[in-house]
Amino acid sequence: MVTSRLSFELQPIEPNPQGGWKLVFFVGDSFDYTTPFRALLSDTAQALGQDPQTDLELPPYEDFEDFVEGTLRFEGTMLRIYYEHSLSYLALISDSQDTLQVVADRIQASR
């Protein structure tokens, strides 16, 4: 279940300019460096039936981090992660639109 008390707006899946597809979450306010993207990603991993400790890979936390990339293992595939505080969004990116649809459906069902 996505238990984060942070509200987010899940956008429709769309083509990713760098290739593949992306699922975007708009979260909080732009340039709010207190937005807990990492907690939201951990909750998302759990909602997808994954273990955040082993299936979620992010670089070490830095104060005022921005433009962060990582990965989330989901059902044998790696989803690319990107989030930024400046525009306050998180994106899950995959080569498969169908995979992202399963992800979106599970996230919606867990809310």
ZINORPE-V156629 format. One record per run of one state. SS is the DSSP state (h for helix, s for strand, l for the rest). FROM is the first residue (numbers start at 0). TO is the last residue. If there is no record, write none. Layout:
ss: [SS;SS]
from: [FROM;FROM]
to: [TO;TO]
This chain:
ss: [l;s;l;s;l;s;l;h;l;h;s;l;s;l;s;l;s;l;h;l]
from: [0;7;10;13;15;20;27;36;47;51;55;58;67;74;76;84;88;94;96;110]
to: [6;9;12;14;19;26;35;46;50;54;57;66;73;75;83;87;93;95;109;110]
